[in-house]
Amino acid sequence: MPAIDISNFKKPIKKVDPKASKNSFLELMSRDVSFGDGQLPDKKKEAFYNELSTLIKSGIDIKTSLALTTSSYTNIKDVQLFELIQREVIEGKSLSEALKDNQKFSQYEYYSVRIGEETGKMGEVLTELAKYYKSKIQQQRKIVAAVTYPLLVLSTSFAAIFFMIKFVVPMFADVFKRFGGKLPYITSLIVSISDWFDRYIYLLLLVLLGHVGFYLFNRKKDWFKKRLSIVLLRVPIVGNILKKIYLARFANTMRLLTGTNTPLLQALGMVKQMITFYPIEASLQIAEQDILLGLSLSSALGKHAFYPVKFIQMIKIAEEVNKLEYFFGQLADQYTEEVEYQTNAISSLLEPLIIIFLGLAVGIILIAMYLPMFQMGSSF
């Protein structure tokens, strides 16, 4: 089917709806959070690849498709970004080269699009990229939704305890000093904790800032990523969930690459660039060398304890029946479902436990403060 050229279309003028500002808070809450990696948010990537793949599959040439896609954006920075890509493509660059030269896109996207260009499956590759980012966004949102309420309650609990220790207890302590006498053990303990906290609060803040600075300075160094991953994976429950999250990402990425007939070694190299979790990065580095020496993917990954036995067995079966894409898709869905189930279960369990913790902590502090008053009242 010949490509359709719509070069003379006019960019629609979008009217500003005065009621739109009323929904700004809801829009803000629905946005994906970006942690300063400099790349385009996953939500915008998903929309971009989805729209572009639809246009290309309908027979529209790449230049016109980029122009139509760019016209659908209203944010100034987004418009400038996609106009730059469109301009580079018009000047003779391929789409993959335009993405490679732009820091808003990853090497993973560059290689994927390049494979689509070389194999003539651009529409299919862009569709798979859109599905990948859609799946990633859905997984992140479900996890965030599961942990948001417990974290909010926990933060409120610590804020309430901090307020009582910092401001309420010292007021009672001044009253007790005026009356004199021996304080009950629990009251004396709470007052001592309050005095210690008041004395060292700035030191604690300095230590906290030091840890944050240390993390930001060393987070990209191999030795730090290795130590951090070991610690995180050993944390009960959290380590298991974290492991399954990255296994799901690994399987989902391999599903996309094997579906586009990407050579295995090239696919592993792209996964290594996409998933920056040290156990996966290190294992794939060694696996690439093992595969060059003649080992299968399942045998190469089976040497590393990070990958569960079931995970390796599924890959081995996939190699035997030559259905890597299907089995990687099954593994991705399975681990994603397990992560969602576990996070929801933990969220349901943590909510009442945190409320009980808050009630006990506040109750103990109040009892400790009022107990001397009851003793003084009974002495008269």
C-alpha positions as CSV (number, residue, x, y, z in Angstrom):
1,M,0.0,0.0,0.0
2,P,1.6,3.3,-1.0
3,A,2.2,5.9,1.6
4,I,-0.3,8.7,2.0
5,D,1.2,12.3,2.0
6,I,-0.9,14.8,3.8
7,S,1.5,17.7,3.6
8,N,-0.9,20.5,3.4
9,F,-3.0,19.9,6.4
10,K,-3.6,22.8,8.8
11,K,-2.8,22.6,12.4
12,P,-6.1,23.0,14.3
13,I,-6.5,26.0,16.5
14,K,-7.4,24.8,20.0
15,K,-9.7,26.9,22.0
16,V,-9.1,27.4,25.7
17,D,-12.0,26.0,27.8
18,P,-12.6,28.3,30.8
19,K,-13.8,25.3,32.8
20,A,-10.5,23.5,32.2
21,S,-8.9,25.1,35.2
22,K,-11.4,23.5,37.5
23,N,-10.0,20.1,36.5
24,S,-6.4,21.1,37.0
25,F,-6.1,19.4,40.4
26,L,-7.4,16.1,39.0
27,E,-5.0,16.4,36.1
28,L,-2.1,17.0,38.5
29,M,-3.0,14.0,40.5
30,S,-3.1,11.8,37.4
31,R,0.4,12.8,36.1
32,D,3.3,10.4,36.2
33,V,6.1,11.5,38.5
34,S,9.5,12.0,36.9
35,F,12.6,11.8,39.2
36,G,14.9,14.0,37.2
37,D,16.5,11.5,34.8
38,G,16.0,14.1,32.1
39,Q,13.9,11.8,29.8
40,L,10.4,12.2,28.5
41,P,7.8,10.8,31.0
42,D,6.6,7.3,30.2
43,K,3.0,8.5,29.8
44,K,4.0,10.9,27.0
45,K,6.2,8.2,25.4
46,E,3.3,5.8,25.4
47,A,1.0,8.4,23.8
48,F,3.6,9.3,21.2
49,Y,4.4,5.8,20.1
50,N,0.7,4.8,20.1
51,E,-0.3,7.7,17.9
52,L,2.7,7.4,15.6
53,S,2.2,3.7,15.0
54,T,-1.5,4.2,14.2
55,L,-0.7,6.8,11.6
56,I,2.1,4.7,10.0
57,K,0.0,1.5,9.9
58,S,-2.7,3.5,8.1
59,G,-0.3,4.2,5.3
60,I,0.8,7.7,6.1
61,D,4.5,8.4,5.5
62,I,6.8,9.0,8.5
63,K,7.3,12.8,7.9
64,T,3.6,13.5,7.8
65,S,2.9,11.2,10.7
66,L,5.4,13.2,12.8
67,A,3.8,16.4,11.8
68,L,0.3,15.1,12.7
69,T,1.6,13.8,16.0
70,T,3.3,17.1,16.8
71,S,0.1,19.0,16.1
72,S,-1.7,17.1,18.9
73,Y,0.5,18.6,21.6
74,T,-0.1,21.9,23.4
75,N,2.7,22.0,25.9
76,I,5.5,24.3,24.6
77,K,8.3,22.0,25.6
78,D,6.6,19.0,24.0
79,V,5.9,20.9,20.8
80,Q,9.6,22.0,20.6
81,L,10.8,18.5,21.2
82,F,8.7,16.8,18.6
83,E,9.2,19.7,16.1
84,L,13.0,19.1,16.5
85,I,12.6,15.4,15.8
86,Q,10.3,16.2,12.8
87,R,12.8,18.7,11.4
88,E,15.7,16.3,11.7
89,V,13.8,13.6,9.9
90,I,12.9,16.1,7.1
91,E,16.6,17.0,6.8
92,G,17.4,13.3,6.1
93,K,17.9,11.6,9.4
94,S,16.1,8.4,10.2
95,L,13.7,8.4,13.2
96,S,16.0,6.2,15.2
97,E,18.9,8.6,14.6
98,A,16.7,11.6,15.7
99,L,15.8,9.8,18.9
100,K,19.4,8.8,19.5
101,D,20.6,12.4,19.3
102,N,18.0,13.5,21.8
103,Q,18.5,13.0,25.5
104,K,14.8,12.6,26.1
105,F,14.8,9.1,24.7
106,S,16.7,6.0,25.8
107,Q,19.2,3.8,23.9
108,Y,16.6,1.0,24.2
109,E,14.1,3.1,22.1
110,Y,16.8,4.0,19.6
111,Y,17.7,0.3,19.0
112,S,14.1,-0.8,18.9
113,V,13.1,1.8,16.3
114,R,16.2,1.1,14.3
115,I,15.2,-2.6,14.1
116,G,11.8,-1.5,12.9
117,E,13.4,0.5,10.2
118,E,15.7,-2.3,9.1
119,T,13.1,-5.0,9.1
120,G,10.3,-2.9,7.6
121,K,8.1,-3.4,10.7
122,M,8.1,0.2,12.0
123,G,4.4,0.2,12.8
124,E,4.6,-3.1,14.7
125,V,7.7,-2.0,16.7
126,L,6.1,1.4,17.6
127,T,3.0,-0.5,18.8
128,E,5.1,-2.8,20.9
129,L,6.9,0.2,22.4
130,A,3.5,1.8,23.3
131,K,2.3,-1.4,24.9
132,Y,5.6,-1.7,26.9
133,Y,5.2,1.8,28.3
134,K,1.5,1.3,29.0
135,S,2.2,-1.9,30.9
136,K,5.1,-0.1,32.8
137,I,2.8,2.8,33.7
138,Q,0.0,0.5,34.9
139,Q,2.4,-1.5,37.0
140,Q,3.8,1.6,38.6
141,R,0.4,3.1,39.3
142,K,-0.9,-0.1,40.9
143,I,2.1,-0.3,43.2
144,V,1.9,3.4,44.1
145,A,-1.8,3.1,44.8
146,A,-1.2,0.2,47.1
147,V,1.4,1.9,49.2
148,T,0.2,5.5,49.1
149,Y,-2.4,5.2,51.9
150,P,-0.1,3.3,54.3
151,L,2.7,5.7,53.7
152,L,0.4,8.7,54.3
153,V,-0.9,7.2,57.5
154,L,2.7,6.3,58.6
155,S,3.9,9.9,57.9
156,T,1.0,11.3,59.8
157,S,1.8,9.0,62.7
158,F,5.4,10.1,62.9
159,A,4.4,13.8,62.5
160,A,2.0,13.4,65.5
161,I,4.6,11.7,67.6
162,F,7.2,14.2,66.6
163,F,4.9,17.1,67.6
164,M,4.1,15.5,71.0
165,I,7.8,14.7,71.8
166,K,9.0,18.1,70.6
167,F,6.4,20.5,72.0
168,V,3.9,18.8,74.3
169,V,6.2,16.7,76.5
170,P,8.6,19.7,77.3
171,M,5.6,21.7,78.5
172,F,4.6,18.9,80.9
173,A,8.2,18.4,81.9
174,D,8.4,22.1,83.1
175,V,5.3,21.6,85.2
176,F,6.8,18.4,86.8
177,K,10.0,20.2,87.6
178,R,8.1,22.9,89.5
179,F,6.3,20.4,91.7
180,G,9.4,18.3,92.3
181,G,9.2,14.8,93.5
182,K,10.1,11.5,91.8
183,L,8.5,10.9,88.4
184,P,7.1,7.5,87.4
185,Y,9.5,5.4,85.3
186,I,7.5,5.7,82.1
187,T,7.2,9.5,82.5
188,S,10.9,9.8,83.2
189,L,11.7,7.7,80.1
190,I,9.5,9.9,77.8
191,V,10.9,13.1,79.2
192,S,14.5,11.8,78.7
193,I,13.6,10.8,75.1
194,S,12.2,14.3,74.6
195,D,15.4,16.0,76.0
196,W,17.6,13.8,73.9
197,F,15.7,14.5,70.8
198,D,15.7,18.2,71.5
199,R,19.4,18.2,72.1
200,Y,20.4,16.2,69.0
201,I,17.7,17.2,66.4
202,Y,20.0,19.3,64.3
203,L,22.7,16.5,64.4
204,L,20.0,14.0,63.2
205,L,19.0,16.3,60.4
206,L,22.7,16.8,59.4
207,V,23.2,13.0,59.4
208,L,20.1,12.6,57.2
209,L,21.2,15.2,54.7
210,G,24.7,13.5,54.7
211,H,23.1,10.1,53.8
212,V,21.0,11.7,51.1
213,G,24.1,13.5,49.6
214,F,26.1,10.2,49.9
215,Y,23.4,8.4,47.9
216,L,23.1,11.0,45.2
217,F,26.9,11.2,44.8
218,N,27.4,7.4,44.6
219,R,24.2,6.0,43.1
220,K,25.7,5.5,39.7
221,K,28.8,3.7,40.9
222,D,29.0,0.0,40.4
223,W,30.2,-0.8,44.0
224,F,27.4,1.2,45.5
225,K,24.7,-0.3,43.2
226,K,26.0,-3.7,44.1
227,R,25.9,-3.1,47.9
228,L,22.5,-1.4,47.7
229,S,20.9,-4.2,45.7
230,I,22.3,-6.8,48.2
231,V,20.8,-4.9,51.1
232,L,17.4,-4.3,49.4
233,L,17.0,-7.9,48.3
234,R,17.7,-9.1,51.9
235,V,14.9,-7.0,53.3
236,P,12.0,-9.3,54.2
237,I,9.0,-9.0,51.9
238,V,10.4,-5.9,50.2
239,G,13.3,-7.8,48.7
240,N,11.0,-10.4,47.2
241,I,8.6,-7.8,45.7
242,L,11.6,-5.8,44.3
243,K,13.0,-8.9,42.7
244,K,9.7,-9.8,41.0
245,I,9.3,-6.2,39.7
246,Y,12.6,-6.4,37.9
247,L,12.0,-9.9,36.7
248,A,8.7,-8.7,35.2
249,R,10.5,-5.8,33.5
250,F,13.2,-8.1,32.2
251,A,10.6,-10.6,30.8
252,N,8.5,-7.8,29.3
253,T,11.5,-6.2,27.6
254,M,12.7,-9.5,26.2
255,R,9.1,-10.2,24.9
256,L,9.2,-7.0,22.9
257,L,12.7,-7.6,21.5
258,T,12.2,-11.3,20.6
259,G,8.9,-10.3,19.0
260,T,10.8,-8.1,16.5
261,N,13.3,-10.9,15.8
262,T,16.2,-9.0,17.4
263,P,19.4,-11.1,17.7
264,L,19.7,-12.5,21.2
265,L,23.0,-10.9,22.0
266,Q,21.8,-7.5,20.8
267,A,18.6,-8.0,22.8
268,L,20.5,-8.7,26.0
269,G,22.7,-5.6,25.4
270,M,19.5,-3.5,25.1
271,V,17.9,-5.0,28.2
272,K,21.1,-4.2,30.1
273,Q,20.8,-0.6,29.1
274,M,17.1,-0.4,29.9
275,I,17.1,-2.1,33.3
276,T,19.7,-0.5,35.6
277,F,19.3,-2.9,38.5
278,Y,22.8,-4.2,39.3
279,P,22.0,-8.0,39.6
280,I,20.5,-8.0,36.1
281,E,23.2,-5.8,34.6
282,A,26.0,-7.9,36.0
283,S,24.4,-11.2,35.1
284,L,23.7,-10.1,31.5
285,Q,27.3,-8.9,31.1
286,I,28.5,-12.4,32.0
287,A,25.6,-14.1,30.0
288,E,26.7,-12.4,26.8
289,Q,30.2,-13.9,27.1
290,D,28.7,-17.3,27.9
291,I,26.4,-17.3,24.9
292,L,29.3,-16.3,22.7
293,L,31.0,-19.5,24.0
294,G,28.0,-21.6,22.9
295,L,25.7,-21.7,26.0
296,S,22.0,-21.2,25.7
297,L,20.2,-18.3,27.4
298,S,18.7,-20.5,30.0
299,S,22.1,-22.1,30.9
300,A,23.8,-18.7,31.0
301,L,21.2,-17.1,33.3
302,G,20.9,-20.3,35.4
303,K,24.4,-19.6,36.8
304,H,23.1,-16.6,38.7
305,A,21.1,-17.0,41.9
306,F,19.0,-13.9,41.1
307,Y,16.9,-15.8,38.6
308,P,14.4,-18.3,40.2
309,V,14.5,-21.9,39.0
310,K,11.0,-21.7,37.6
311,F,12.1,-18.6,35.6
312,I,15.0,-20.5,34.1
313,Q,12.9,-23.6,33.3
314,M,10.3,-21.5,31.4
315,I,13.1,-20.0,29.3
316,K,14.5,-23.4,28.6
317,I,11.2,-24.7,27.4
318,A,10.8,-21.6,25.3
319,E,14.1,-22.2,23.6
320,E,13.2,-25.9,22.9
321,V,9.9,-25.0,21.2
322,N,11.2,-21.7,19.7
323,K,8.6,-19.5,21.3
324,L,10.6,-17.0,23.4
325,E,8.2,-14.2,22.8
326,Y,5.2,-16.1,24.1
327,F,6.9,-17.5,27.2
328,F,8.5,-14.1,28.1
329,G,5.0,-12.6,27.8
330,Q,3.6,-15.3,30.2
331,L,6.5,-14.7,32.7
332,A,5.9,-10.9,32.5
333,D,2.2,-11.3,33.2
334,Q,2.7,-13.8,36.0
335,Y,5.3,-11.7,37.9
336,T,3.2,-8.5,37.4
337,E,0.2,-10.2,38.9
338,E,2.2,-11.5,41.8
339,V,3.6,-8.1,42.6
340,E,0.1,-6.5,42.4
341,Y,-1.3,-9.2,44.7
342,Q,1.5,-8.9,47.3
343,T,1.5,-5.1,47.4
344,N,-2.3,-5.0,47.8
345,A,-2.1,-7.6,50.6
346,I,0.6,-5.8,52.4
347,S,-1.3,-2.5,52.0
348,S,-4.4,-4.1,53.5
349,L,-2.3,-5.5,56.4
350,L,-0.3,-2.3,57.1
351,E,-3.3,0.1,57.3
352,P,-4.7,-1.3,60.6
353,L,-1.2,-2.0,62.0
354,I,-0.1,1.6,61.5
355,I,-3.3,2.9,63.1
356,I,-2.8,0.6,66.1
357,F,0.8,1.8,66.3
358,L,-0.2,5.4,66.2
359,G,-2.9,4.8,68.9
360,L,-0.5,3.0,71.2
361,A,2.3,5.6,70.8
362,V,0.1,8.6,71.4
363,G,-1.7,6.7,74.3
364,I,1.6,5.9,76.0
365,I,2.8,9.5,75.8
366,L,-0.5,10.8,77.2
367,I,-0.5,8.3,80.0
368,A,3.1,9.1,80.8
369,M,2.2,12.8,81.0
370,Y,-1.0,12.5,83.1
371,L,0.2,9.8,85.5
372,P,2.2,12.2,87.7
373,M,-0.9,14.4,87.9
374,F,-3.0,11.5,89.1
375,Q,-0.4,10.7,91.7
376,M,-0.2,14.3,92.9
377,G,-4.0,14.4,93.0
378,S,-4.3,11.3,95.1
379,S,-1.6,12.6,97.6
380,F,-3.9,15.5,98.7
